[in-house]
Amino acid sequence: MISTEVIQKVNLIEGEFTPSEANDIIDALIREKINFHKVQRLQKLIGDCDCETEELSGRISELLKEKQKARHFFMEARKAGRKLVINGTLEISYQD
C-alpha cells in the first residue's frame, strides 16, 4: 500500500440540514460527478470510437446506485422527523 500525505483539505459541506436540504445537496454533488464522467467518456469516444470506456461507465453506474441509496436514507430521515448533520471534507494528496 502506498502511503500518501494529505496536503490540502477542502471543507465542502458542514452543518445541520433537513432531509430535503440534505437530499438537494447530495443529489447535486452526485449529479455533477456523473456529468463529469459522462463528459470524460464522450471526450474519449470522440478521440477514438473504439476506446475502452467500461471504467467510466462502471463509475457512473456506481454513482447512480449511491444516489438511490442516499434518497432512501433521506426519505427515512424525513419520515422519522430527523435533522441530519453532514460533514464533507475533501482530502487532496499527491499520487506517487
Secondary structure as GFF3:
##gff-version 3
##sequence-region A 1 96
A	DSSP	beta_strand	6	17	.	.	.	ID=ss1
A	DSSP	alpha_helix	19	47	.	.	.	ID=ss2
A	DSSP	alpha_helix	54	79	.	.	.	ID=ss3
A	DSSP	beta_strand	84	93	.	.	.	ID=ss4
###
